[in-house]
Amino acid sequence: MIKILGIIMTVGGAIALVMGILGVFGSFALMLNPWALTIIGFIFFLAGISLIKRRKDTEDIEAEKR
């Protein structure tokens, strides 16, 4: 479950980061502030990557208990 959340956060963060960068450089019009979208995308991307790399999945933890 944790790895699935990490993948979702990574993909969502990457999309928000790309949209924010395009908005900052003016080639993509958004209703939001592009800097805010860039920062949020960067945070979500890094959080998702670290969840994928560092956390054991719930199935792995249950297997170790047995």
mmCIF file as Biopython writes it, N, C-alpha, C and O atoms, coordinates in Angstrom:
data_model
#
loop_
_atom_site.group_PDB
_atom_site.id
_atom_site.type_symbol
_atom_site.label_atom_id
_atom_site.label_alt_id
_atom_site.label_comp_id
_atom_site.label_asym_id
_atom_site.label_entity_id
_atom_site.label_seq_id
_atom_site.pdbx_PDB_ins_code
_atom_site.Cartn_x
_atom_site.Cartn_y
_atom_site.Cartn_z
_atom_site.occupancy
_atom_site.B_iso_or_equiv
_atom_site.auth_seq_id
_atom_site.auth_asym_id
_atom_site.pdbx_PDB_model_num
ATOM 1   N N  . MET A ? 1  ? 0.823  -1.196  0.000   1.0 0.0 1  A 1 
ATOM 2   C CA . MET A ? 1  ? 0.000  0.000   0.000   1.0 0.0 1  A 1 
ATOM 3   C C  . MET A ? 1  ? 0.869  1.262   0.000   1.0 0.0 1  A 1 
ATOM 4   O O  . MET A ? 1  ? 0.545  2.259   -0.645  1.0 0.0 1  A 1 
ATOM 5   N N  . ILE A ? 2  ? 1.977  1.191   0.740   1.0 0.0 2  A 1 
ATOM 6   C CA . ILE A ? 2  ? 2.846  2.364   0.826   1.0 0.0 2  A 1 
ATOM 7   C C  . ILE A ? 2  ? 3.509  2.642   -0.518  1.0 0.0 2  A 1 
ATOM 8   O O  . ILE A ? 2  ? 3.651  3.795   -0.923  1.0 0.0 2  A 1 
ATOM 9   N N  . LYS A ? 3  ? 3.913  1.573   -1.208  1.0 0.0 3  A 1 
ATOM 10  C CA . LYS A ? 3  ? 4.553  1.760   -2.513  1.0 0.0 3  A 1 
ATOM 11  C C  . LYS A ? 3  ? 3.563  2.326   -3.531  1.0 0.0 3  A 1 
ATOM 12  O O  . LYS A ? 3  ? 3.948  3.123   -4.386  1.0 0.0 3  A 1 
ATOM 13  N N  . ILE A ? 4  ? 2.307  1.928   -3.449  1.0 0.0 4  A 1 
ATOM 14  C CA . ILE A ? 4  ? 1.288  2.462   -4.360  1.0 0.0 4  A 1 
ATOM 15  C C  . ILE A ? 4  ? 1.099  3.957   -4.110  1.0 0.0 4  A 1 
ATOM 16  O O  . ILE A ? 4  ? 1.003  4.742   -5.054  1.0 0.0 4  A 1 
ATOM 17  N N  . LEU A ? 5  ? 1.046  4.345   -2.844  1.0 0.0 5  A 1 
ATOM 18  C CA . LEU A ? 5  ? 0.941  5.763   -2.504  1.0 0.0 5  A 1 
ATOM 19  C C  . LEU A ? 5  ? 2.166  6.526   -3.004  1.0 0.0 5  A 1 
ATOM 20  O O  . LEU A ? 5  ? 2.040  7.650   -3.491  1.0 0.0 5  A 1 
ATOM 21  N N  . GLY A ? 6  ? 3.342  5.927   -2.886  1.0 0.0 6  A 1 
ATOM 22  C CA . GLY A ? 6  ? 4.566  6.559   -3.375  1.0 0.0 6  A 1 
ATOM 23  C C  . GLY A ? 6  ? 4.544  6.762   -4.879  1.0 0.0 6  A 1 
ATOM 24  O O  . GLY A ? 6  ? 4.976  7.803   -5.374  1.0 0.0 6  A 1 
ATOM 25  N N  . ILE A ? 7  ? 4.046  5.776   -5.606  1.0 0.0 7  A 1 
ATOM 26  C CA . ILE A ? 7  ? 3.964  5.898   -7.066  1.0 0.0 7  A 1 
ATOM 27  C C  . ILE A ? 7  ? 2.975  6.979   -7.457  1.0 0.0 7  A 1 
ATOM 28  O O  . ILE A ? 7  ? 3.239  7.764   -8.368  1.0 0.0 7  A 1 
ATOM 29  N N  . ILE A ? 8  ? 1.834  7.027   -6.775  1.0 0.0 8  A 1 
ATOM 30  C CA . ILE A ? 8  ? 0.828  8.053   -7.066  1.0 0.0 8  A 1 
ATOM 31  C C  . ILE A ? 8  ? 1.387  9.446   -6.790  1.0 0.0 8  A 1 
ATOM 32  O O  . ILE A ? 8  ? 1.187  10.373  -7.575  1.0 0.0 8  A 1 
ATOM 33  N N  . MET A ? 9  ? 2.090  9.585   -5.664  1.0 0.0 9  A 1 
ATOM 34  C CA . MET A ? 9  ? 2.669  10.892  -5.326  1.0 0.0 9  A 1 
ATOM 35  C C  . MET A ? 9  ? 3.763  11.290  -6.309  1.0 0.0 9  A 1 
ATOM 36  O O  . MET A ? 9  ? 3.888  12.465  -6.654  1.0 0.0 9  A 1 
ATOM 37  N N  . THR A ? 10 ? 4.555  10.324  -6.761  1.0 0.0 10 A 1 
ATOM 38  C CA . THR A ? 10 ? 5.625  10.616  -7.712  1.0 0.0 10 A 1 
ATOM 39  C C  . THR A ? 10 ? 5.067  11.068  -9.053  1.0 0.0 10 A 1 
ATOM 40  O O  . THR A ? 10 ? 5.524  12.061  -9.619  1.0 0.0 10 A 1 
ATOM 41  N N  . VAL A ? 11 ? 4.083  10.343  -9.558  1.0 0.0 11 A 1 
ATOM 42  C CA . VAL A ? 11 ? 3.490  10.697  -10.855 1.0 0.0 11 A 1 
ATOM 43  C C  . VAL A ? 11 ? 2.756  12.033  -10.764 1.0 0.0 11 A 1 
ATOM 44  O O  . VAL A ? 11 ? 2.892  12.881  -11.647 1.0 0.0 11 A 1 
ATOM 45  N N  . GLY A ? 12 ? 1.984  12.219  -9.705  1.0 0.0 12 A 1 
ATOM 46  C CA . GLY A ? 12 ? 1.276  13.494  -9.527  1.0 0.0 12 A 1 
ATOM 47  C C  . GLY A ? 12 ? 2.231  14.660  -9.354  1.0 0.0 12 A 1 
ATOM 48  O O  . GLY A ? 12 ? 2.001  15.740  -9.898  1.0 0.0 12 A 1 
ATOM 49  N N  . GLY A ? 13 ? 3.295  14.450  -8.606  1.0 0.0 13 A 1 
ATOM 50  C CA . GLY A ? 13 ? 4.297  15.491  -8.420  1.0 0.0 13 A 1 
ATOM 51  C C  . GLY A ? 13 ? 5.011  15.833  -9.713  1.0 0.0 13 A 1 
ATOM 52  O O  . GLY A ? 13 ? 5.287  17.002  -9.983  1.0 0.0 13 A 1 
ATOM 53  N N  . ALA A ? 14 ? 5.312  14.818  -10.518 1.0 0.0 14 A 1 
ATOM 54  C CA . ALA A ? 14 ? 5.974  15.071  -11.799 1.0 0.0 14 A 1 
ATOM 55  C C  . ALA A ? 14 ? 5.069  15.866  -12.736 1.0 0.0 14 A 1 
ATOM 56  O O  . ALA A ? 14 ? 5.534  16.773  -13.426 1.0 0.0 14 A 1 
ATOM 57  N N  . ILE A ? 15 ? 3.804  15.537  -12.763 1.0 0.0 15 A 1 
ATOM 58  C CA . ILE A ? 15 ? 2.856  16.268  -13.611 1.0 0.0 15 A 1 
ATOM 59  C C  . ILE A ? 15 ? 2.729  17.710  -13.149 1.0 0.0 15 A 1 
ATOM 60  O O  . ILE A ? 15 ? 2.764  18.632  -13.964 1.0 0.0 15 A 1 
ATOM 61  N N  . ALA A ? 16 ? 2.581  17.908  -11.840 1.0 0.0 16 A 1 
ATOM 62  C CA . ALA A ? 16 ? 2.472  19.271  -11.309 1.0 0.0 16 A 1 
ATOM 63  C C  . ALA A ? 16 ? 3.751  20.057  -11.526 1.0 0.0 16 A 1 
ATOM 64  O O  . ALA A ? 16 ? 3.703  21.257  -11.796 1.0 0.0 16 A 1 
ATOM 65  N N  . LEU A ? 17 ? 4.895  19.396  -11.411 1.0 0.0 17 A 1 
ATOM 66  C CA . LEU A ? 17 ? 6.175  20.064  -11.625 1.0 0.0 17 A 1 
ATOM 67  C C  . LEU A ? 17 ? 6.329  20.516  -13.073 1.0 0.0 17 A 1 
ATOM 68  O O  . LEU A ? 17 ? 6.775  21.634  -13.329 1.0 0.0 17 A 1 
ATOM 69  N N  . VAL A ? 18 ? 5.967  19.665  -14.009 1.0 0.0 18 A 1 
ATOM 70  C CA . VAL A ? 18 ? 6.059  20.024  -15.429 1.0 0.0 18 A 1 
ATOM 71  C C  . VAL A ? 18 ? 5.086  21.160  -15.751 1.0 0.0 18 A 1 
ATOM 72  O O  . VAL A ? 18 ? 5.445  22.110  -16.447 1.0 0.0 18 A 1 
ATOM 73  N N  . MET A ? 19 ? 3.866  21.059  -15.249 1.0 0.0 19 A 1 
ATOM 74  C CA . MET A ? 19 ? 2.896  22.127  -15.513 1.0 0.0 19 A 1 
ATOM 75  C C  . MET A ? 19 ? 3.339  23.447  -14.889 1.0 0.0 19 A 1 
ATOM 76  O O  . MET A ? 19 ? 3.151  24.508  -15.485 1.0 0.0 19 A 1 
ATOM 77  N N  . GLY A ? 20 ? 3.923  23.391  -13.700 1.0 0.0 20 A 1 
ATOM 78  C CA . GLY A ? 20 ? 4.411  24.597  -13.041 1.0 0.0 20 A 1 
ATOM 79  C C  . GLY A ? 20 ? 5.565  25.227  -13.778 1.0 0.0 20 A 1 
ATOM 80  O O  . GLY A ? 20 ? 5.605  26.447  -13.934 1.0 0.0 20 A 1 
ATOM 81  N N  . ILE A ? 21 ? 6.514  24.417  -14.239 1.0 0.0 21 A 1 
ATOM 82  C CA . ILE A ? 21 ? 7.661  24.939  -14.988 1.0 0.0 21 A 1 
ATOM 83  C C  . ILE A ? 21 ? 7.195  25.560  -16.299 1.0 0.0 21 A 1 
ATOM 84  O O  . ILE A ? 21 ? 7.673  26.628  -16.681 1.0 0.0 21 A 1 
ATOM 85  N N  . LEU A ? 22 ? 6.272  24.905  -16.987 1.0 0.0 22 A 1 
ATOM 86  C CA . LEU A ? 22 ? 5.743  25.488  -18.223 1.0 0.0 22 A 1 
ATOM 87  C C  . LEU A ? 22 ? 5.005  26.790  -17.944 1.0 0.0 22 A 1 
ATOM 88  O O  . LEU A ? 22 ? 5.068  27.716  -18.753 1.0 0.0 22 A 1 
ATOM 89  N N  . GLY A ? 23 ? 4.314  26.879  -16.825 1.0 0.0 23 A 1 
ATOM 90  C CA . GLY A ? 23 ? 3.621  28.109  -16.457 1.0 0.0 23 A 1 
ATOM 91  C C  . GLY A ? 23 ? 4.576  29.229  -16.098 1.0 0.0 23 A 1 
ATOM 92  O O  . GLY A ? 23 ? 4.307  30.394  -16.391 1.0 0.0 23 A 1 
ATOM 93  N N  . VAL A ? 24 ? 5.694  28.886  -15.462 1.0 0.0 24 A 1 
ATOM 94  C CA . VAL A ? 24 ? 6.686  29.906  -15.092 1.0 0.0 24 A 1 
ATOM 95  C C  . VAL A ? 24 ? 7.288  30.532  -16.340 1.0 0.0 24 A 1 
ATOM 96  O O  . VAL A ? 24 ? 7.485  31.746  -16.393 1.0 0.0 24 A 1 
ATOM 97  N N  . PHE A ? 25 ? 7.579  29.725  -17.332 1.0 0.0 25 A 1 
ATOM 98  C CA . PHE A ? 25 ? 8.201  30.245  -18.539 1.0 0.0 25 A 1 
ATOM 99  C C  . PHE A ? 25 ? 7.192  30.756  -19.560 1.0 0.0 25 A 1 
ATOM 100 O O  . PHE A ? 25 ? 7.581  31.172  -20.651 1.0 0.0 25 A 1 
ATOM 101 N N  . GLY A ? 26 ? 5.916  30.733  -19.231 1.0 0.0 26 A 1 
ATOM 102 C CA . GLY A ? 26 ? 4.905  31.417  -20.024 1.0 0.0 26 A 1 
ATOM 103 C C  . GLY A ? 26 ? 4.324  30.660  -21.187 1.0 0.0 26 A 1 
ATOM 104 O O  . GLY A ? 26 ? 3.555  31.240  -21.953 1.0 0.0 26 A 1 
ATOM 105 N N  . SER A ? 27 ? 4.646  29.398  -21.363 1.0 0.0 27 A 1 
ATOM 106 C CA . SER A ? 27 ? 4.097  28.680  -22.501 1.0 0.0 27 A 1 
ATOM 107 C C  . SER A ? 27 ? 2.852  27.872  -22.145 1.0 0.0 27 A 1 
ATOM 108 O O  . SER A ? 27 ? 2.322  27.138  -22.979 1.0 0.0 27 A 1 
ATOM 109 N N  . PHE A ? 28 ? 2.384  28.013  -20.894 1.0 0.0 28 A 1 
ATOM 110 C CA . PHE A ? 28 ? 1.222  27.252  -20.448 1.0 0.0 28 A 1 
ATOM 111 C C  . PHE A ? 28 ? 0.437  28.126  -19.477 1.0 0.0 28 A 1 
ATOM 112 O O  . PHE A ? 28 ? 0.953  28.507  -18.426 1.0 0.0 28 A 1 
ATOM 113 N N  . ALA A ? 29 ? -0.817 28.447  -19.826 1.0 0.0 29 A 1 
ATOM 114 C CA . ALA A ? 29 ? -1.628 29.321  -18.985 1.0 0.0 29 A 1 
ATOM 115 C C  . ALA A ? 29 ? -2.384 28.504  -17.940 1.0 0.0 29 A 1 
ATOM 116 O O  . ALA A ? 29 ? -3.058 27.527  -18.268 1.0 0.0 29 A 1 
ATOM 117 N N  . LEU A ? 30 ? -2.263 28.914  -16.686 1.0 0.0 30 A 1 
ATOM 118 C CA . LEU A ? 30 ? -2.921 28.222  -15.588 1.0 0.0 30 A 1 
ATOM 119 C C  . LEU A ? 30 ? -3.769 29.206  -14.793 1.0 0.0 30 A 1 
ATOM 120 O O  . LEU A ? 30 ? -3.555 30.418  -14.843 1.0 0.0 30 A 1 
ATOM 121 N N  . MET A ? 31 ? -4.728 28.665  -14.067 1.0 0.0 31 A 1 
ATOM 122 C CA . MET A ? 31 ? -5.520 29.506  -13.171 1.0 0.0 31 A 1 
ATOM 123 C C  . MET A ? 31 ? -4.802 29.703  -11.836 1.0 0.0 31 A 1 
ATOM 124 O O  . MET A ? 31 ? -5.145 30.605  -11.072 1.0 0.0 31 A 1 
ATOM 125 N N  . LEU A ? 32 ? -3.810 28.863  -11.558 1.0 0.0 32 A 1 
ATOM 126 C CA . LEU A ? 32 ? -3.055 28.929  -10.313 1.0 0.0 32 A 1 
ATOM 127 C C  . LEU A ? 32 ? -1.743 29.679  -10.533 1.0 0.0 32 A 1 
ATOM 128 O O  . LEU A ? 32 ? -1.306 29.891  -11.664 1.0 0.0 32 A 1 
ATOM 129 N N  . ASN A ? 33 ? -1.138 30.067  -9.434  1.0 0.0 33 A 1 
ATOM 130 C CA . ASN A ? 33 ? 0.188  30.655  -9.504  1.0 0.0 33 A 1 
ATOM 131 C C  . ASN A ? 33 ? 1.173  29.559  -9.925  1.0 0.0 33 A 1 
ATOM 132 O O  . ASN A ? 33 ? 1.250  28.528  -9.257  1.0 0.0 33 A 1 
ATOM 133 N N  . PRO A ? 34 ? 1.922  29.749  -11.002 1.0 0.0 34 A 1 
ATOM 134 C CA . PRO A ? 34 ? 2.807  28.674  -11.465 1.0 0.0 34 A 1 
ATOM 135 C C  . PRO A ? 34 ? 3.929  28.351  -10.484 1.0 0.0 34 A 1 
ATOM 136 O O  . PRO A ? 34 ? 4.401  27.215  -10.436 1.0 0.0 34 A 1 
ATOM 137 N N  . TRP A ? 35 ? 4.358  29.338  -9.703  1.0 0.0 35 A 1 
ATOM 138 C CA . TRP A ? 35 ? 5.412  29.061  -8.719  1.0 0.0 35 A 1 
ATOM 139 C C  . TRP A ? 35 ? 4.895  28.141  -7.615  1.0 0.0 35 A 1 
ATOM 140 O O  . TRP A ? 35 ? 5.619  27.257  -7.157  1.0 0.0 35 A 1 
ATOM 141 N N  . ALA A ? 36 ? 3.673  28.338  -7.196  1.0 0.0 36 A 1 
ATOM 142 C CA . ALA A ? 36 ? 3.092  27.472  -6.170  1.0 0.0 36 A 1 
ATOM 143 C C  . ALA A ? 36 ? 2.962  26.042  -6.690  1.0 0.0 36 A 1 
ATOM 144 O O  . ALA A ? 36 ? 3.253  25.085  -5.972  1.0 0.0 36 A 1 
ATOM 145 N N  . LEU A ? 37 ? 2.527  25.904  -7.930  1.0 0.0 37 A 1 
ATOM 146 C CA . LEU A ? 37 ? 2.388  24.575  -8.528  1.0 0.0 37 A 1 
ATOM 147 C C  . LEU A ? 37 ? 3.744  23.898  -8.683  1.0 0.0 37 A 1 
ATOM 148 O O  . LEU A ? 37 ? 3.853  22.686  -8.499  1.0 0.0 37 A 1 
ATOM 149 N N  . THR A ? 38 ? 4.772  24.661  -9.017  1.0 0.0 38 A 1 
ATOM 150 C CA . THR A ? 38 ? 6.121  24.115  -9.142  1.0 0.0 38 A 1 
ATOM 151 C C  . THR A ? 38 ? 6.645  23.621  -7.794  1.0 0.0 38 A 1 
ATOM 152 O O  . THR A ? 38 ? 7.212  22.532  -7.705  1.0 0.0 38 A 1 
ATOM 153 N N  . ILE A ? 39 ? 6.457  24.410  -6.765  1.0 0.0 39 A 1 
ATOM 154 C CA . ILE A ? 39 ? 6.943  24.038  -5.436  1.0 0.0 39 A 1 
ATOM 155 C C  . ILE A ? 39 ? 6.197  22.819  -4.903  1.0 0.0 39 A 1 
ATOM 156 O O  . ILE A ? 39 ? 6.819  21.896  -4.376  1.0 0.0 39 A 1 
ATOM 157 N N  . ILE A ? 40 ? 4.881  22.805  -5.033  1.0 0.0 40 A 1 
ATOM 158 C CA . ILE A ? 40 ? 4.084  21.662  -4.581  1.0 0.0 40 A 1 
ATOM 159 C C  . ILE A ? 40 ? 4.445  20.406  -5.369  1.0 0.0 40 A 1 
ATOM 160 O O  . ILE A ? 40 ? 4.554  19.322  -4.795  1.0 0.0 40 A 1 
ATOM 161 N N  . GLY A ? 41 ? 4.631  20.547  -6.674  1.0 0.0 41 A 1 
ATOM 162 C CA . GLY A ? 41 ? 5.036  19.408  -7.498  1.0 0.0 41 A 1 
ATOM 163 C C  . GLY A ? 41 ? 6.383  18.861  -7.091  1.0 0.0 41 A 1 
ATOM 164 O O  . GLY A ? 41 ? 6.573  17.646  -7.052  1.0 0.0 41 A 1 
ATOM 165 N N  . PHE A ? 42 ? 7.329  19.748  -6.785  1.0 0.0 42 A 1 
ATOM 166 C CA . PHE A ? 42 ? 8.655  19.325  -6.350  1.0 0.0 42 A 1 
ATOM 167 C C  . PHE A ? 42 ? 8.581  18.575  -5.021  1.0 0.0 42 A 1 
ATOM 168 O O  . PHE A ? 42 ? 9.234  17.547  -4.843  1.0 0.0 42 A 1 
ATOM 169 N N  . ILE A ? 43 ? 7.791  19.091  -4.101  1.0 0.0 43 A 1 
ATOM 170 C CA . ILE A ? 43 ? 7.656  18.445  -2.792  1.0 0.0 43 A 1 
ATOM 171 C C  . ILE A ? 43 ? 7.016  17.065  -2.931  1.0 0.0 43 A 1 
ATOM 172 O O  . ILE A ? 43 ? 7.492  16.100  -2.333  1.0 0.0 43 A 1 
ATOM 173 N N  . PHE A ? 44 ? 5.947  16.964  -3.710  1.0 0.0 44 A 1 
ATOM 174 C CA . PHE A ? 44 ? 5.280  15.683  -3.890  1.0 0.0 44 A 1 
ATOM 175 C C  . PHE A ? 44 ? 6.179  14.688  -4.619  1.0 0.0 44 A 1 
ATOM 176 O O  . PHE A ? 44 ? 6.183  13.500  -4.296  1.0 0.0 44 A 1 
ATOM 177 N N  . PHE A ? 45 ? 6.943  15.173  -5.604  1.0 0.0 45 A 1 
ATOM 178 C CA . PHE A ? 45 ? 7.846  14.299  -6.340  1.0 0.0 45 A 1 
ATOM 179 C C  . PHE A ? 45 ? 8.914  13.719  -5.416  1.0 0.0 45 A 1 
ATOM 180 O O  . PHE A ? 45 ? 9.164  12.514  -5.439  1.0 0.0 45 A 1 
ATOM 181 N N  . LEU A ? 46 ? 9.537  14.559  -4.613  1.0 0.0 46 A 1 
ATOM 182 C CA . LEU A ? 46 ? 10.566 14.074  -3.691  1.0 0.0 46 A 1 
ATOM 183 C C  . LEU A ? 46 ? 9.983  13.152  -2.617  1.0 0.0 46 A 1 
ATOM 184 O O  . LEU A ? 46 ? 10.604 12.153  -2.253  1.0 0.0 46 A 1 
ATOM 185 N N  . ALA A ? 47 ? 8.805  13.482  -2.115  1.0 0.0 47 A 1 
ATOM 186 C CA . ALA A ? 47 ? 8.176  12.633  -1.103  1.0 0.0 47 A 1 
ATOM 187 C C  . ALA A ? 47 ? 7.819  11.265  -1.680  1.0 0.0 47 A 1 
ATOM 188 O O  . ALA A ? 47 ? 8.002  10.244  -1.018  1.0 0.0 47 A 1 
ATOM 189 N N  . GLY A ? 48 ? 7.317  11.242  -2.898  1.0 0.0 48 A 1 
ATOM 190 C CA . GLY A ? 48 ? 6.978  9.972   -3.541  1.0 0.0 48 A 1 
ATOM 191 C C  . GLY A ? 48 ? 8.203  9.118   -3.809  1.0 0.0 48 A 1 
ATOM 192 O O  . GLY A ? 48 ? 8.175  7.907   -3.588  1.0 0.0 48 A 1 
ATOM 193 N N  . ILE A ? 49 ? 9.284  9.738   -4.283  1.0 0.0 49 A 1 
ATOM 194 C CA . ILE A ? 49 ? 10.523 9.005   -4.529  1.0 0.0 49 A 1 
ATOM 195 C C  . ILE A ? 49 ? 11.062 8.415   -3.228  1.0 0.0 49 A 1 
ATOM 196 O O  . ILE A ? 49 ? 11.487 7.260   -3.194  1.0 0.0 49 A 1 
ATOM 197 N N  . SER A ? 50 ? 11.043 9.207   -2.162  1.0 0.0 50 A 1 
ATOM 198 C CA . SER A ? 50 ? 11.574 8.697   -0.896  1.0 0.0 50 A 1 
ATOM 199 C C  . SER A ? 50 ? 10.684 7.601   -0.309  1.0 0.0 50 A 1 
ATOM 200 O O  . SER A ? 50 ? 11.194 6.691   0.344   1.0 0.0 50 A 1 
ATOM 201 N N  . LEU A ? 51 ? 9.376  7.666   -0.523  1.0 0.0 51 A 1 
ATOM 202 C CA . LEU A ? 51 ? 8.497  6.582   -0.079  1.0 0.0 51 A 1 
ATOM 203 C C  . LEU A ? 51 ? 8.798  5.288   -0.827  1.0 0.0 51 A 1 
ATOM 204 O O  . LEU A ? 51 ? 8.799  4.208   -0.236  1.0 0.0 51 A 1 
ATOM 205 N N  . ILE A ? 52 ? 9.049  5.400   -2.103  1.0 0.0 52 A 1 
ATOM 206 C CA . ILE A ? 52 ? 9.337  4.208   -2.898  1.0 0.0 52 A 1 
ATOM 207 C C  . ILE A ? 52 ? 10.679 3.600   -2.477  1.0 0.0 52 A 1 
ATOM 208 O O  . ILE A ? 52 ? 10.802 2.379   -2.376  1.0 0.0 52 A 1 
ATOM 209 N N  . LYS A ? 53 ? 11.671 4.439   -2.235  1.0 0.0 53 A 1 
ATOM 210 C CA . LYS A ? 53 ? 13.011 3.948   -1.940  1.0 0.0 53 A 1 
ATOM 211 C C  . LYS A ? 53 ? 13.152 3.397   -0.526  1.0 0.0 53 A 1 
ATOM 212 O O  . LYS A ? 53 ? 13.780 2.355   -0.339  1.0 0.0 53 A 1 
ATOM 213 N N  . ARG A ? 54 ? 12.598 4.055   0.452   1.0 0.0 54 A 1 
ATOM 214 C CA . ARG A ? 54 ? 12.975 3.793   1.829   1.0 0.0 54 A 1 
ATOM 215 C C  . ARG A ? 54 ? 11.979 2.947   2.629   1.0 0.0 54 A 1 
ATOM 216 O O  . ARG A ? 54 ? 12.377 2.340   3.623   1.0 0.0 54 A 1 
ATOM 217 N N  . ARG A ? 55 ? 10.743 2.883   2.250   1.0 0.0 55 A 1 
ATOM 218 C CA . ARG A ? 55 ? 9.739  2.201   3.072   1.0 0.0 55 A 1 
ATOM 219 C C  . ARG A ? 55 ? 9.506  0.782   2.590   1.0 0.0 55 A 1 
ATOM 220 O O  . ARG A ? 55 ? 9.486  0.502   1.391   1.0 0.0 55 A 1 
ATOM 221 N N  . LYS A ? 56 ? 9.333  -0.098  3.553   1.0 0.0 56 A 1 
ATOM 222 C CA . LYS A ? 56 ? 8.920  -1.453  3.212   1.0 0.0 56 A 1 
ATOM 223 C C  . LYS A ? 56 ? 7.410  -1.444  3.023   1.0 0.0 56 A 1 
ATOM 224 O O  . LYS A ? 56 ? 6.690  -0.708  3.698   1.0 0.0 56 A 1 
ATOM 225 N N  . ASP A ? 57 ? 6.955  -2.249  2.122   1.0 0.0 57 A 1 
ATOM 226 C CA . ASP A ? 57 ? 5.526  -2.339  1.882   1.0 0.0 57 A 1 
ATOM 227 C C  . ASP A ? 57 ? 4.868  -3.143  3.001   1.0 0.0 57 A 1 
ATOM 228 O O  . ASP A ? 57 ? 5.535  -3.925  3.679   1.0 0.0 57 A 1 
ATOM 229 N N  . THR A ? 58 ? 3.577  -2.956  3.193   1.0 0.0 58 A 1 
ATOM 230 C CA . THR A ? 58 ? 2.872  -3.619  4.287   1.0 0.0 58 A 1 
ATOM 231 C C  . THR A ? 58 ? 2.901  -5.137  4.137   1.0 0.0 58 A 1 
ATOM 232 O O  . THR A ? 58 ? 2.923  -5.850  5.140   1.0 0.0 58 A 1 
ATOM 233 N N  . GLU A ? 59 ? 2.900  -5.646  2.900   1.0 0.0 59 A 1 
ATOM 234 C CA . GLU A ? 59 ? 2.974  -7.080  2.695   1.0 0.0 59 A 1 
ATOM 235 C C  . GLU A ? 59 ? 4.331  -7.624  3.132   1.0 0.0 59 A 1 
ATOM 236 O O  . GLU A ? 59 ? 4.406  -8.732  3.664   1.0 0.0 59 A 1 
ATOM 237 N N  . ASP A ? 60 ? 5.401  -6.865  2.915   1.0 0.0 60 A 1 
ATOM 238 C CA . ASP A ? 60 ? 6.733  -7.294  3.348   1.0 0.0 60 A 1 
ATOM 239 C C  . ASP A ? 60 ? 6.837  -7.343  4.864   1.0 0.0 60 A 1 
ATOM 240 O O  . ASP A ? 60 ? 7.469  -8.246  5.412   1.0 0.0 60 A 1 
ATOM 241 N N  . ILE A ? 61 ? 6.235  -6.396  5.536   1.0 0.0 61 A 1 
ATOM 242 C CA . ILE A ? 61 ? 6.269  -6.358  7.001   1.0 0.0 61 A 1 
ATOM 243 C C  . ILE A ? 61 ? 5.503  -7.540  7.581   1.0 0.0 61 A 1 
ATOM 244 O O  . ILE A ? 61 ? 5.956  -8.170  8.537   1.0 0.0 61 A 1 
ATOM 245 N N  . GLU A ? 62 ? 4.340  -7.842  7.003   1.0 0.0 62 A 1 
ATOM 246 C CA . GLU A ? 62 ? 3.560  -8.981  7.485   1.0 0.0 62 A 1 
ATOM 247 C C  . GLU A ? 62 ? 4.288  -10.301 7.241   1.0 0.0 62 A 1 
ATOM 248 O O  . GLU A ? 62 ? 4.183  -11.216 8.058   1.0 0.0 62 A 1 
ATOM 249 N N  . ALA A ? 63 ? 5.021  -10.419 6.138   1.0 0.0 63 A 1 
ATOM 250 C CA . ALA A ? 63 ? 5.764  -11.640 5.840   1.0 0.0 63 A 1 
ATOM 251 C C  . ALA A ? 63 ? 6.910  -11.828 6.820   1.0 0.0 63 A 1 
ATOM 252 O O  . ALA A ? 63 ? 7.229  -12.960 7.184   1.0 0.0 63 A 1 
ATOM 253 N N  . GLU A ? 64 ? 7.538  -10.732 7.256   1.0 0.0 64 A 1 
ATOM 254 C CA . GLU A ? 64 ? 8.645  -10.832 8.207   1.0 0.0 64 A 1 
ATOM 255 C C  . GLU A ? 64 ? 8.162  -11.237 9.595   1.0 0.0 64 A 1 
ATOM 256 O O  . GLU A ? 64 ? 8.906  -11.870 10.344  1.0 0.0 64 A 1 
ATOM 257 N N  . LYS A ? 65 ? 6.937  -10.884 9.946   1.0 0.0 65 A 1 
ATOM 258 C CA . LYS A ? 65 ? 6.398  -11.231 11.270  1.0 0.0 65 A 1 
ATOM 259 C C  . LYS A ? 65 ? 6.137  -12.722 11.406  1.0 0.0 65 A 1 
ATOM 260 O O  . LYS A ? 65 ? 6.137  -13.255 12.516  1.0 0.0 65 A 1 
ATOM 261 N N  . ARG A ? 66 ? 5.916  -13.394 10.288  1.0 0.0 66 A 1 
ATOM 262 C CA . ARG A ? 66 ? 5.571  -14.822 10.339  1.0 0.0 66 A 1 
ATOM 263 C C  . ARG A ? 66 ? 6.767  -15.686 10.531  1.0 0.0 66 A 1 
ATOM 264 O O  . ARG A ? 66 ? 6.641  -16.909 10.594  1.0 0.0 66 A 1 
#
